[in-house]
Amino acid sequence: MFCEIPAELPQDKGIQHEIDLVPGTKYCVRRQWPLPRDQVKAIDDFFESRRQAGQVRESKSPHSAPTFCVKKSQGGWCIVHAYNKLNDGTILAQTPIPRKDVIIDSMVKSIIYSALDLRDGFYQILIHESDIALTAVSTPSGILWEWLVMPQGLKNAPATFNRCVTHLLRSVRDFAPSYFDDVFVHSRAVNGKPDVEVHKEHLRKLLGLMQRRTP
């Protein structure tokens, strides 16, 4: 239903990621360190795929955070940016975080459950134009990239993502509450309609809403 990596930038969903710096914060720079050849290739391949998707572009930013790799438990590499200096200078967002106990309590009377994981959800949110330069990251190959969508590792990225998901799924939250990138669909029989049919209807509403929000 949805492609692995979108071929173009996502549409503006009404919420963009903004980076509010502590007054007096200047350039956020940390030098890139050398990495083994296989990790360098993994990083280069990662950025090439993101470039083709329109999610990054080469940068001339005065800011720079290094890129490195973390081994995945199932094999392969997870690409990580060391945004430590940028995060130290970023004002913490006060967006409310959903409580697991409240979500669980809302589902106790339901009979059928489905769980959806939103793939690459951060990359579905645009970076505010004025803050793109702040996201600049270096690679061991000597290229400086900047993100047009929200990357992993930014201080307030989880808060922005949760705010966006809550905003987009507000119309279905009675039967599809969300916790960051997880959406839980729960249903029970209503007005003589079997629980299975109600659940199918809930899934159709949720997936239809998500498809309309995906370019």
Rosetta constraint file for C-alpha pairs under 8 A:
AtomPair CA 2 CA 211 HARMONIC 7.75 0.50
AtomPair CA 2 CA 214 HARMONIC 8.00 0.50
AtomPair CA 5 CA 53 HARMONIC 6.93 0.50
AtomPair CA 6 CA 10 HARMONIC 7.69 0.50
AtomPair CA 6 CA 53 HARMONIC 6.03 0.50
AtomPair CA 6 CA 215 HARMONIC 7.85 0.50
AtomPair CA 7 CA 52 HARMONIC 7.12 0.50
AtomPair CA 7 CA 53 HARMONIC 4.59 0.50
AtomPair CA 7 CA 54 HARMONIC 7.18 0.50
AtomPair CA 8 CA 53 HARMONIC 5.15 0.50
AtomPair CA 8 CA 54 HARMONIC 5.47 0.50
AtomPair CA 8 CA 55 HARMONIC 7.57 0.50
AtomPair CA 8 CA 215 HARMONIC 7.93 0.50
AtomPair CA 9 CA 53 HARMONIC 6.91 0.50
AtomPair CA 9 CA 54 HARMONIC 5.69 0.50
AtomPair CA 9 CA 55 HARMONIC 6.20 0.50
AtomPair CA 9 CA 124 HARMONIC 7.95 0.50
AtomPair CA 9 CA 149 HARMONIC 7.80 0.50
AtomPair CA 10 CA 123 HARMONIC 7.98 0.50
AtomPair CA 10 CA 124 HARMONIC 5.59 0.50
AtomPair CA 10 CA 125 HARMONIC 7.01 0.50
AtomPair CA 10 CA 126 HARMONIC 7.23 0.50
AtomPair CA 10 CA 214 HARMONIC 6.98 0.50
AtomPair CA 10 CA 215 HARMONIC 6.04 0.50
AtomPair CA 11 CA 213 HARMONIC 7.71 0.50
AtomPair CA 11 CA 214 HARMONIC 7.41 0.50
AtomPair CA 11 CA 215 HARMONIC 6.42 0.50
AtomPair CA 12 CA 16 HARMONIC 7.38 0.50
AtomPair CA 12 CA 125 HARMONIC 7.32 0.50
AtomPair CA 12 CA 126 HARMONIC 6.66 0.50
AtomPair CA 13 CA 125 HARMONIC 7.29 0.50
AtomPair CA 13 CA 164 HARMONIC 7.62 0.50
AtomPair CA 13 CA 168 HARMONIC 7.80 0.50
AtomPair CA 13 CA 213 HARMONIC 7.44 0.50
AtomPair CA 15 CA 125 HARMONIC 7.32 0.50
AtomPair CA 15 CA 126 HARMONIC 7.84 0.50
AtomPair CA 15 CA 160 HARMONIC 7.82 0.50
AtomPair CA 15 CA 164 HARMONIC 6.02 0.50
AtomPair CA 16 CA 125 HARMONIC 6.01 0.50
AtomPair CA 16 CA 126 HARMONIC 5.12 0.50
AtomPair CA 16 CA 127 HARMONIC 5.52 0.50
AtomPair CA 16 CA 128 HARMONIC 5.55 0.50
AtomPair CA 16 CA 160 HARMONIC 7.70 0.50
AtomPair CA 17 CA 125 HARMONIC 6.95 0.50
AtomPair CA 17 CA 126 HARMONIC 6.32 0.50
AtomPair CA 17 CA 127 HARMONIC 4.82 0.50
AtomPair CA 17 CA 128 HARMONIC 5.70 0.50
AtomPair CA 17 CA 150 HARMONIC 6.60 0.50
AtomPair CA 17 CA 157 HARMONIC 7.18 0.50
AtomPair CA 17 CA 160 HARMONIC 6.16 0.50
AtomPair CA 18 CA 127 HARMONIC 6.51 0.50
AtomPair CA 18 CA 128 HARMONIC 5.49 0.50
AtomPair CA 18 CA 131 HARMONIC 6.38 0.50
AtomPair CA 19 CA 90 HARMONIC 6.62 0.50
AtomPair CA 19 CA 91 HARMONIC 7.87 0.50
AtomPair CA 19 CA 131 HARMONIC 6.17 0.50
AtomPair CA 19 CA 134 HARMONIC 7.91 0.50
AtomPair CA 19 CA 156 HARMONIC 7.88 0.50
AtomPair CA 20 CA 90 HARMONIC 5.71 0.50
AtomPair CA 20 CA 91 HARMONIC 5.67 0.50
AtomPair CA 21 CA 25 HARMONIC 6.38 0.50
AtomPair CA 21 CA 89 HARMONIC 5.51 0.50
AtomPair CA 21 CA 90 HARMONIC 4.45 0.50
AtomPair CA 21 CA 91 HARMONIC 5.67 0.50
AtomPair CA 22 CA 89 HARMONIC 5.44 0.50
AtomPair CA 22 CA 90 HARMONIC 5.77 0.50
AtomPair CA 22 CA 91 HARMONIC 5.72 0.50
AtomPair CA 25 CA 89 HARMONIC 6.01 0.50
AtomPair CA 27 CA 62 HARMONIC 6.54 0.50
AtomPair CA 27 CA 63 HARMONIC 5.59 0.50
AtomPair CA 28 CA 62 HARMONIC 7.96 0.50
AtomPair CA 28 CA 63 HARMONIC 5.11 0.50
AtomPair CA 28 CA 64 HARMONIC 6.43 0.50
AtomPair CA 28 CA 65 HARMONIC 7.57 0.50
AtomPair CA 28 CA 85 HARMONIC 5.47 0.50
AtomPair CA 28 CA 86 HARMONIC 5.32 0.50
AtomPair CA 28 CA 134 HARMONIC 7.81 0.50
AtomPair CA 29 CA 62 HARMONIC 7.72 0.50
AtomPair CA 29 CA 63 HARMONIC 5.22 0.50
AtomPair CA 29 CA 64 HARMONIC 4.72 0.50
AtomPair CA 29 CA 65 HARMONIC 5.99 0.50
AtomPair CA 29 CA 85 HARMONIC 6.90 0.50
AtomPair CA 29 CA 86 HARMONIC 7.97 0.50
AtomPair CA 30 CA 64 HARMONIC 6.13 0.50
AtomPair CA 30 CA 65 HARMONIC 5.35 0.50
AtomPair CA 30 CA 66 HARMONIC 6.40 0.50
AtomPair CA 30 CA 85 HARMONIC 7.30 0.50
AtomPair CA 31 CA 64 HARMONIC 7.54 0.50
AtomPair CA 31 CA 65 HARMONIC 7.08 0.50
AtomPair CA 31 CA 66 HARMONIC 6.25 0.50
AtomPair CA 32 CA 65 HARMONIC 7.25 0.50
AtomPair CA 32 CA 66 HARMONIC 4.54 0.50
AtomPair CA 32 CA 67 HARMONIC 6.97 0.50
AtomPair CA 32 CA 138 HARMONIC 6.33 0.50
AtomPair CA 32 CA 139 HARMONIC 6.75 0.50
AtomPair CA 32 CA 140 HARMONIC 6.56 0.50
AtomPair CA 33 CA 66 HARMONIC 7.24 0.50
AtomPair CA 33 CA 140 HARMONIC 6.88 0.50
AtomPair CA 34 CA 140 HARMONIC 5.92 0.50
AtomPair CA 35 CA 39 HARMONIC 6.31 0.50
AtomPair CA 35 CA 40 HARMONIC 6.24 0.50
AtomPair CA 35 CA 68 HARMONIC 7.47 0.50
AtomPair CA 35 CA 140 HARMONIC 6.74 0.50
AtomPair CA 36 CA 40 HARMONIC 6.33 0.50
AtomPair CA 37 CA 41 HARMONIC 6.28 0.50
AtomPair CA 38 CA 42 HARMONIC 6.28 0.50
AtomPair CA 39 CA 43 HARMONIC 6.19 0.50
AtomPair CA 39 CA 68 HARMONIC 7.68 0.50
AtomPair CA 39 CA 69 HARMONIC 6.42 0.50
AtomPair CA 39 CA 77 HARMONIC 7.55 0.50
AtomPair CA 40 CA 44 HARMONIC 6.17 0.50
AtomPair CA 40 CA 139 HARMONIC 7.80 0.50
AtomPair CA 40 CA 140 HARMONIC 6.25 0.50
AtomPair CA 40 CA 141 HARMONIC 7.05 0.50
AtomPair CA 41 CA 45 HARMONIC 6.01 0.50
AtomPair CA 42 CA 46 HARMONIC 6.06 0.50
AtomPair CA 42 CA 77 HARMONIC 7.01 0.50
AtomPair CA 43 CA 47 HARMONIC 6.29 0.50
AtomPair CA 43 CA 67 HARMONIC 7.85 0.50
AtomPair CA 43 CA 68 HARMONIC 7.67 0.50
AtomPair CA 43 CA 69 HARMONIC 7.69 0.50
AtomPair CA 43 CA 79 HARMONIC 6.60 0.50
AtomPair CA 43 CA 139 HARMONIC 7.26 0.50
AtomPair CA 44 CA 48 HARMONIC 6.13 0.50
AtomPair CA 44 CA 139 HARMONIC 7.80 0.50
AtomPair CA 44 CA 141 HARMONIC 7.56 0.50
AtomPair CA 45 CA 49 HARMONIC 6.27 0.50
AtomPair CA 46 CA 50 HARMONIC 6.35 0.50
AtomPair CA 46 CA 79 HARMONIC 7.68 0.50
AtomPair CA 47 CA 51 HARMONIC 5.87 0.50
AtomPair CA 47 CA 56 HARMONIC 7.47 0.50
AtomPair CA 48 CA 52 HARMONIC 6.19 0.50
AtomPair CA 49 CA 53 HARMONIC 6.33 0.50
AtomPair CA 50 CA 54 HARMONIC 6.27 0.50
AtomPair CA 50 CA 55 HARMONIC 5.26 0.50
AtomPair CA 50 CA 56 HARMONIC 5.96 0.50
AtomPair CA 51 CA 55 HARMONIC 5.77 0.50
AtomPair CA 51 CA 56 HARMONIC 5.09 0.50
AtomPair CA 51 CA 57 HARMONIC 6.22 0.50
AtomPair CA 54 CA 148 HARMONIC 7.76 0.50
AtomPair CA 55 CA 123 HARMONIC 7.59 0.50
AtomPair CA 55 CA 147 HARMONIC 6.16 0.50
AtomPair CA 55 CA 148 HARMONIC 5.26 0.50
AtomPair CA 55 CA 149 HARMONIC 5.71 0.50
AtomPair CA 56 CA 145 HARMONIC 6.39 0.50
AtomPair CA 56 CA 146 HARMONIC 5.58 0.50
AtomPair CA 56 CA 147 HARMONIC 4.54 0.50
AtomPair CA 56 CA 148 HARMONIC 5.51 0.50
AtomPair CA 56 CA 149 HARMONIC 7.45 0.50
AtomPair CA 57 CA 145 HARMONIC 5.59 0.50
AtomPair CA 57 CA 146 HARMONIC 5.63 0.50
AtomPair CA 57 CA 147 HARMONIC 6.75 0.50
AtomPair CA 57 CA 148 HARMONIC 7.54 0.50
AtomPair CA 58 CA 143 HARMONIC 7.27 0.50
AtomPair CA 58 CA 144 HARMONIC 5.84 0.50
AtomPair CA 58 CA 145 HARMONIC 4.45 0.50
AtomPair CA 58 CA 146 HARMONIC 6.19 0.50
AtomPair CA 59 CA 133 HARMONIC 7.46 0.50
AtomPair CA 59 CA 136 HARMONIC 6.80 0.50
AtomPair CA 59 CA 144 HARMONIC 5.42 0.50
AtomPair CA 59 CA 145 HARMONIC 5.01 0.50
AtomPair CA 59 CA 146 HARMONIC 5.51 0.50
AtomPair CA 60 CA 144 HARMONIC 7.21 0.50
AtomPair CA 61 CA 133 HARMONIC 5.24 0.50
AtomPair CA 61 CA 134 HARMONIC 7.36 0.50
AtomPair CA 61 CA 136 HARMONIC 6.39 0.50
AtomPair CA 61 CA 146 HARMONIC 7.88 0.50
AtomPair CA 62 CA 133 HARMONIC 7.70 0.50
AtomPair CA 63 CA 133 HARMONIC 6.91 0.50
AtomPair CA 63 CA 134 HARMONIC 5.90 0.50
AtomPair CA 63 CA 135 HARMONIC 7.59 0.50
AtomPair CA 63 CA 136 HARMONIC 5.95 0.50
AtomPair CA 63 CA 137 HARMONIC 7.87 0.50
AtomPair CA 64 CA 134 HARMONIC 7.73 0.50
AtomPair CA 64 CA 135 HARMONIC 7.54 0.50
AtomPair CA 64 CA 136 HARMONIC 5.05 0.50
AtomPair CA 64 CA 137 HARMONIC 4.95 0.50
AtomPair CA 64 CA 138 HARMONIC 6.08 0.50
AtomPair CA 64 CA 144 HARMONIC 7.52 0.50
AtomPair CA 65 CA 81 HARMONIC 6.41 0.50
AtomPair CA 65 CA 82 HARMONIC 5.61 0.50
AtomPair CA 65 CA 83 HARMONIC 5.53 0.50
AtomPair CA 65 CA 84 HARMONIC 7.97 0.50
AtomPair CA 65 CA 85 HARMONIC 7.99 0.50
AtomPair CA 65 CA 135 HARMONIC 7.87 0.50
AtomPair CA 65 CA 136 HARMONIC 6.44 0.50
AtomPair CA 65 CA 137 HARMONIC 4.54 0.50
AtomPair CA 65 CA 138 HARMONIC 5.96 0.50
AtomPair CA 66 CA 81 HARMONIC 5.81 0.50
AtomPair CA 66 CA 82 HARMONIC 5.51 0.50
AtomPair CA 66 CA 83 HARMONIC 7.64 0.50
AtomPair CA 66 CA 137 HARMONIC 5.67 0.50
AtomPair CA 66 CA 138 HARMONIC 5.04 0.50
AtomPair CA 66 CA 139 HARMONIC 6.43 0.50
AtomPair CA 67 CA 79 HARMONIC 7.07 0.50
AtomPair CA 67 CA 80 HARMONIC 5.69 0.50
AtomPair CA 67 CA 81 HARMONIC 4.49 0.50
AtomPair CA 67 CA 82 HARMONIC 6.27 0.50
AtomPair CA 67 CA 137 HARMONIC 6.55 0.50
AtomPair CA 67 CA 138 HARMONIC 6.08 0.50
AtomPair CA 67 CA 139 HARMONIC 5.62 0.50
AtomPair CA 67 CA 140 HARMONIC 7.66 0.50
AtomPair CA 68 CA 79 HARMONIC 6.06 0.50
AtomPair CA 68 CA 80 HARMONIC 5.35 0.50
AtomPair CA 68 CA 81 HARMONIC 6.37 0.50
AtomPair CA 68 CA 82 HARMONIC 7.69 0.50
AtomPair CA 68 CA 139 HARMONIC 7.98 0.50
AtomPair CA 69 CA 77 HARMONIC 5.81 0.50
AtomPair CA 69 CA 78 HARMONIC 5.52 0.50
AtomPair CA 69 CA 79 HARMONIC 4.83 0.50
AtomPair CA 69 CA 80 HARMONIC 5.77 0.50
AtomPair CA 70 CA 77 HARMONIC 5.64 0.50
AtomPair CA 70 CA 78 HARMONIC 5.07 0.50
AtomPair CA 70 CA 79 HARMONIC 6.59 0.50
AtomPair CA 70 CA 80 HARMONIC 7.05 0.50
AtomPair CA 71 CA 75 HARMONIC 6.72 0.50
AtomPair CA 71 CA 76 HARMONIC 6.15 0.50
AtomPair CA 71 CA 77 HARMONIC 4.79 0.50
AtomPair CA 71 CA 78 HARMONIC 6.12 0.50
AtomPair CA 72 CA 76 HARMONIC 5.60 0.50
AtomPair CA 72 CA 77 HARMONIC 5.52 0.50
AtomPair CA 72 CA 78 HARMONIC 6.08 0.50
AtomPair CA 80 CA 152 HARMONIC 7.29 0.50
AtomPair CA 80 CA 153 HARMONIC 7.25 0.50
AtomPair CA 81 CA 137 HARMONIC 6.99 0.50
AtomPair CA 81 CA 152 HARMONIC 7.46 0.50
AtomPair CA 81 CA 153 HARMONIC 6.31 0.50
AtomPair CA 82 CA 153 HARMONIC 7.30 0.50
AtomPair CA 83 CA 87 HARMONIC 5.92 0.50
AtomPair CA 83 CA 153 HARMONIC 6.39 0.50
AtomPair CA 83 CA 154 HARMONIC 6.51 0.50
AtomPair CA 84 CA 88 HARMONIC 6.08 0.50
AtomPair CA 85 CA 89 HARMONIC 6.48 0.50
AtomPair CA 86 CA 90 HARMONIC 6.29 0.50
AtomPair CA 86 CA 134 HARMONIC 7.67 0.50
AtomPair CA 86 CA 154 HARMONIC 7.97 0.50
AtomPair CA 87 CA 154 HARMONIC 6.46 0.50
AtomPair CA 87 CA 155 HARMONIC 5.26 0.50
AtomPair CA 90 CA 155 HARMONIC 7.10 0.50
AtomPair CA 92 CA 155 HARMONIC 7.28 0.50
AtomPair CA 92 CA 156 HARMONIC 6.56 0.50
AtomPair CA 93 CA 156 HARMONIC 6.05 0.50
AtomPair CA 93 CA 159 HARMONIC 7.03 0.50
AtomPair CA 95 CA 159 HARMONIC 5.81 0.50
AtomPair CA 95 CA 160 HARMONIC 7.78 0.50
AtomPair CA 95 CA 163 HARMONIC 7.17 0.50
AtomPair CA 96 CA 159 HARMONIC 7.76 0.50
AtomPair CA 97 CA 159 HARMONIC 7.24 0.50
AtomPair CA 97 CA 162 HARMONIC 7.42 0.50
AtomPair CA 98 CA 102 HARMONIC 7.83 0.50
AtomPair CA 98 CA 103 HARMONIC 7.78 0.50
AtomPair CA 98 CA 178 HARMONIC 7.97 0.50
AtomPair CA 98 CA 179 HARMONIC 6.23 0.50
AtomPair CA 99 CA 103 HARMONIC 6.51 0.50
AtomPair CA 100 CA 104 HARMONIC 6.14 0.50
AtomPair CA 100 CA 179 HARMONIC 7.53 0.50
AtomPair CA 101 CA 105 HARMONIC 6.01 0.50
AtomPair CA 102 CA 106 HARMONIC 6.29 0.50
AtomPair CA 103 CA 107 HARMONIC 6.79 0.50
AtomPair CA 103 CA 177 HARMONIC 6.65 0.50
AtomPair CA 103 CA 178 HARMONIC 7.98 0.50
AtomPair CA 104 CA 108 HARMONIC 6.59 0.50
AtomPair CA 107 CA 186 HARMONIC 6.30 0.50
AtomPair CA 109 CA 188 HARMONIC 7.42 0.50
AtomPair CA 110 CA 186 HARMONIC 5.80 0.50
AtomPair CA 110 CA 187 HARMONIC 5.03 0.50
AtomPair CA 110 CA 188 HARMONIC 4.79 0.50
AtomPair CA 111 CA 186 HARMONIC 7.19 0.50
AtomPair CA 111 CA 187 HARMONIC 5.99 0.50
AtomPair CA 111 CA 188 HARMONIC 5.15 0.50
AtomPair CA 111 CA 195 HARMONIC 7.03 0.50
AtomPair CA 112 CA 186 HARMONIC 5.69 0.50
AtomPair CA 112 CA 187 HARMONIC 5.38 0.50
AtomPair CA 112 CA 188 HARMONIC 6.55 0.50
AtomPair CA 112 CA 195 HARMONIC 7.01 0.50
AtomPair CA 112 CA 196 HARMONIC 7.27 0.50
AtomPair CA 112 CA 199 HARMONIC 6.88 0.50
AtomPair CA 113 CA 184 HARMONIC 7.03 0.50
AtomPair CA 113 CA 185 HARMONIC 5.58 0.50
AtomPair CA 113 CA 186 HARMONIC 4.52 0.50
AtomPair CA 113 CA 187 HARMONIC 6.66 0.50
AtomPair CA 113 CA 199 HARMONIC 7.96 0.50
AtomPair CA 114 CA 184 HARMONIC 5.88 0.50
AtomPair CA 114 CA 185 HARMONIC 5.04 0.50
AtomPair CA 114 CA 186 HARMONIC 6.56 0.50
AtomPair CA 115 CA 182 HARMONIC 6.90 0.50
AtomPair CA 115 CA 183 HARMONIC 5.72 0.50
AtomPair CA 115 CA 184 HARMONIC 4.60 0.50
AtomPair CA 115 CA 185 HARMONIC 6.19 0.50
AtomPair CA 116 CA 182 HARMONIC 5.71 0.50
AtomPair CA 116 CA 183 HARMONIC 5.10 0.50
AtomPair CA 116 CA 184 HARMONIC 6.49 0.50
AtomPair CA 117 CA 181 HARMONIC 5.71 0.50
AtomPair CA 117 CA 182 HARMONIC 4.74 0.50
AtomPair CA 117 CA 183 HARMONIC 6.50 0.50
AtomPair CA 118 CA 181 HARMONIC 5.02 0.50
AtomPair CA 118 CA 182 HARMONIC 6.33 0.50
AtomPair CA 118 CA 183 HARMONIC 7.78 0.50
AtomPair CA 119 CA 181 HARMONIC 7.70 0.50
AtomPair CA 120 CA 124 HARMONIC 7.19 0.50
AtomPair CA 121 CA 125 HARMONIC 7.54 0.50
AtomPair CA 121 CA 161 HARMONIC 7.49 0.50
AtomPair CA 121 CA 181 HARMONIC 6.63 0.50
AtomPair CA 122 CA 149 HARMONIC 7.38 0.50
AtomPair CA 122 CA 150 HARMONIC 5.41 0.50
AtomPair CA 122 CA 151 HARMONIC 6.28 0.50
AtomPair CA 122 CA 152 HARMONIC 7.00 0.50
AtomPair CA 122 CA 157 HARMONIC 7.57 0.50
AtomPair CA 122 CA 161 HARMONIC 6.38 0.50
AtomPair CA 123 CA 149 HARMONIC 5.25 0.50
AtomPair CA 123 CA 150 HARMONIC 5.47 0.50
AtomPair CA 123 CA 151 HARMONIC 6.54 0.50
AtomPair CA 124 CA 149 HARMONIC 6.80 0.50
AtomPair CA 124 CA 150 HARMONIC 7.55 0.50
AtomPair CA 125 CA 149 HARMONIC 5.54 0.50
AtomPair CA 125 CA 150 HARMONIC 5.70 0.50
AtomPair CA 125 CA 161 HARMONIC 7.50 0.50
AtomPair CA 126 CA 148 HARMONIC 6.02 0.50
AtomPair CA 126 CA 149 HARMONIC 4.27 0.50
AtomPair CA 126 CA 150 HARMONIC 5.95 0.50
AtomPair CA 127 CA 131 HARMONIC 6.65 0.50
AtomPair CA 127 CA 132 HARMONIC 6.07 0.50
AtomPair CA 127 CA 147 HARMONIC 7.31 0.50
AtomPair CA 127 CA 148 HARMONIC 5.41 0.50
AtomPair CA 127 CA 149 HARMONIC 5.02 0.50
AtomPair CA 127 CA 150 HARMONIC 5.59 0.50
AtomPair CA 128 CA 132 HARMONIC 6.51 0.50
AtomPair CA 129 CA 148 HARMONIC 7.97 0.50
AtomPair CA 131 CA 135 HARMONIC 7.21 0.50
AtomPair CA 132 CA 136 HARMONIC 7.42 0.50
AtomPair CA 132 CA 146 HARMONIC 6.43 0.50
AtomPair CA 132 CA 147 HARMONIC 6.18 0.50
AtomPair CA 132 CA 148 HARMONIC 6.27 0.50
AtomPair CA 133 CA 146 HARMONIC 6.25 0.50
AtomPair CA 133 CA 147 HARMONIC 7.98 0.50
AtomPair CA 134 CA 146 HARMONIC 7.81 0.50
AtomPair CA 135 CA 146 HARMONIC 5.46 0.50
AtomPair CA 135 CA 147 HARMONIC 5.79 0.50
AtomPair CA 136 CA 144 HARMONIC 6.52 0.50
AtomPair CA 136 CA 145 HARMONIC 5.40 0.50
AtomPair CA 136 CA 146 HARMONIC 4.10 0.50
AtomPair CA 136 CA 147 HARMONIC 6.70 0.50
AtomPair CA 137 CA 144 HARMONIC 5.65 0.50
AtomPair CA 137 CA 145 HARMONIC 5.35 0.50
AtomPair CA 137 CA 146 HARMONIC 6.19 0.50
AtomPair CA 138 CA 142 HARMONIC 6.70 0.50
AtomPair CA 138 CA 143 HARMONIC 5.79 0.50
AtomPair CA 138 CA 144 HARMONIC 4.50 0.50
AtomPair CA 138 CA 145 HARMONIC 6.33 0.50
AtomPair CA 139 CA 143 HARMONIC 5.56 0.50
AtomPair CA 139 CA 144 HARMONIC 6.61 0.50
AtomPair CA 147 CA 151 HARMONIC 6.85 0.50
AtomPair CA 150 CA 157 HARMONIC 7.03 0.50
AtomPair CA 151 CA 157 HARMONIC 7.70 0.50
AtomPair CA 152 CA 157 HARMONIC 7.12 0.50
AtomPair CA 153 CA 157 HARMONIC 7.20 0.50
AtomPair CA 156 CA 160 HARMONIC 6.28 0.50
AtomPair CA 157 CA 161 HARMONIC 6.07 0.50
AtomPair CA 158 CA 162 HARMONIC 6.09 0.50
AtomPair CA 158 CA 180 HARMONIC 7.23 0.50
AtomPair CA 159 CA 163 HARMONIC 6.10 0.50
AtomPair CA 160 CA 164 HARMONIC 6.15 0.50
AtomPair CA 161 CA 165 HARMONIC 6.20 0.50
AtomPair CA 161 CA 180 HARMONIC 6.77 0.50
AtomPair CA 162 CA 166 HARMONIC 6.01 0.50
AtomPair CA 162 CA 179 HARMONIC 7.31 0.50
AtomPair CA 162 CA 180 HARMONIC 4.99 0.50
AtomPair CA 162 CA 181 HARMONIC 7.70 0.50
AtomPair CA 163 CA 167 HARMONIC 6.08 0.50
AtomPair CA 164 CA 168 HARMONIC 6.12 0.50
AtomPair CA 165 CA 169 HARMONIC 5.94 0.50
AtomPair CA 165 CA 178 HARMONIC 7.37 0.50
AtomPair CA 165 CA 180 HARMONIC 7.30 0.50
AtomPair CA 165 CA 181 HARMONIC 7.94 0.50
AtomPair CA 166 CA 170 HARMONIC 5.71 0.50
AtomPair CA 166 CA 178 HARMONIC 7.08 0.50
AtomPair CA 169 CA 173 HARMONIC 6.11 0.50
AtomPair CA 169 CA 176 HARMONIC 7.84 0.50
AtomPair CA 169 CA 206 HARMONIC 7.93 0.50
AtomPair CA 169 CA 209 HARMONIC 7.86 0.50
AtomPair CA 172 CA 176 HARMONIC 5.61 0.50
AtomPair CA 172 CA 177 HARMONIC 7.59 0.50
AtomPair CA 172 CA 205 HARMONIC 7.75 0.50
AtomPair CA 172 CA 206 HARMONIC 6.86 0.50
AtomPair CA 173 CA 177 HARMONIC 4.71 0.50
AtomPair CA 173 CA 178 HARMONIC 7.56 0.50
AtomPair CA 175 CA 184 HARMONIC 7.81 0.50
AtomPair CA 175 CA 185 HARMONIC 5.64 0.50
AtomPair CA 175 CA 186 HARMONIC 5.50 0.50
AtomPair CA 175 CA 187 HARMONIC 6.68 0.50
AtomPair CA 175 CA 202 HARMONIC 7.16 0.50
AtomPair CA 176 CA 183 HARMONIC 6.15 0.50
AtomPair CA 176 CA 184 HARMONIC 5.20 0.50
AtomPair CA 176 CA 185 HARMONIC 4.39 0.50
AtomPair CA 176 CA 186 HARMONIC 6.60 0.50
AtomPair CA 176 CA 206 HARMONIC 7.59 0.50
AtomPair CA 177 CA 183 HARMONIC 5.91 0.50
AtomPair CA 177 CA 184 HARMONIC 5.69 0.50
AtomPair CA 177 CA 185 HARMONIC 7.07 0.50
AtomPair CA 178 CA 182 HARMONIC 5.62 0.50
AtomPair CA 178 CA 183 HARMONIC 4.32 0.50
AtomPair CA 178 CA 184 HARMONIC 6.23 0.50
AtomPair CA 179 CA 183 HARMONIC 6.40 0.50
AtomPair CA 185 CA 199 HARMONIC 7.78 0.50
AtomPair CA 185 CA 202 HARMONIC 7.24 0.50
AtomPair CA 185 CA 203 HARMONIC 7.18 0.50
AtomPair CA 186 CA 199 HARMONIC 6.98 0.50
AtomPair CA 187 CA 195 HARMONIC 6.24 0.50
AtomPair CA 187 CA 196 HARMONIC 7.92 0.50
AtomPair CA 187 CA 198 HARMONIC 6.28 0.50
AtomPair CA 187 CA 199 HARMONIC 5.19 0.50
AtomPair CA 187 CA 202 HARMONIC 7.57 0.50
AtomPair CA 188 CA 194 HARMONIC 7.51 0.50
AtomPair CA 188 CA 195 HARMONIC 4.51 0.50
AtomPair CA 188 CA 196 HARMONIC 7.76 0.50
AtomPair CA 188 CA 198 HARMONIC 6.77 0.50
AtomPair CA 188 CA 199 HARMONIC 7.31 0.50
AtomPair CA 189 CA 193 HARMONIC 5.51 0.50
AtomPair CA 189 CA 194 HARMONIC 4.82 0.50
AtomPair CA 189 CA 195 HARMONIC 3.97 0.50
AtomPair CA 189 CA 196 HARMONIC 7.69 0.50
AtomPair CA 189 CA 198 HARMONIC 6.51 0.50
AtomPair CA 190 CA 194 HARMONIC 7.07 0.50
AtomPair CA 190 CA 195 HARMONIC 7.21 0.50
AtomPair CA 190 CA 198 HARMONIC 7.31 0.50
AtomPair CA 193 CA 197 HARMONIC 6.61 0.50
AtomPair CA 193 CA 198 HARMONIC 6.63 0.50
AtomPair CA 194 CA 198 HARMONIC 6.39 0.50
AtomPair CA 195 CA 199 HARMONIC 6.05 0.50
AtomPair CA 196 CA 200 HARMONIC 6.22 0.50
AtomPair CA 197 CA 201 HARMONIC 6.22 0.50
AtomPair CA 198 CA 202 HARMONIC 6.21 0.50
AtomPair CA 199 CA 203 HARMONIC 6.17 0.50
AtomPair CA 200 CA 204 HARMONIC 6.16 0.50
AtomPair CA 201 CA 205 HARMONIC 6.25 0.50
AtomPair CA 202 CA 206 HARMONIC 6.21 0.50
AtomPair CA 203 CA 207 HARMONIC 5.96 0.50
AtomPair CA 204 CA 208 HARMONIC 5.78 0.50
AtomPair CA 205 CA 209 HARMONIC 6.10 0.50
AtomPair CA 206 CA 210 HARMONIC 6.25 0.50
AtomPair CA 207 CA 211 HARMONIC 6.01 0.50
AtomPair CA 208 CA 212 HARMONIC 6.27 0.50
AtomPair CA 209 CA 213 HARMONIC 6.49 0.50
AtomPair CA 210 CA 214 HARMONIC 6.34 0.50
AtomPair CA 211 CA 215 HARMONIC 7.90 0.50
